[in-house]
Amino acid sequence: MSNEAVAIRLCPVKQFLPVRKLKLHPNNPRQISKERLEELKQSIVNKGFYQPILVWKKGGVILAGNHRY
């Protein structure tokens, strides 16, 4: 393992929204297989995730993190 410094970009939380107010982006072209979704769920349960789900405040549309949602 290298002794180089690692830069971590932090995203300050400006506001939390209830999950019930989130909406999938209608033009999201990416789909996820059931197997991959199950792997993702287990990864989140076991490890958590470090990037927030990015949401457009106006309308609660998810811009990044559709699968984690």
C-alpha positions, 0 to 999 in steps of 0.5 A: 500500500502506498503512503501517498495522501488520498484526497476525498471530496466531501459533499456538504449536505444542504438538506435532507428529503424524506424518501417518500418525496424522491422520484426516479428521473423519467429519462434514466436509460439505465436498467439493473438486473435482479442479480446485480440489484441483489448484489448492490443491496447486500453491499449497502447493508454490509458496507454502506455507501459514501456518496449521497443520492443527488436530488434536484431540489425542485421536484425531488427528481434523483439525478444520481443514485437511482439504483441505490434508491 
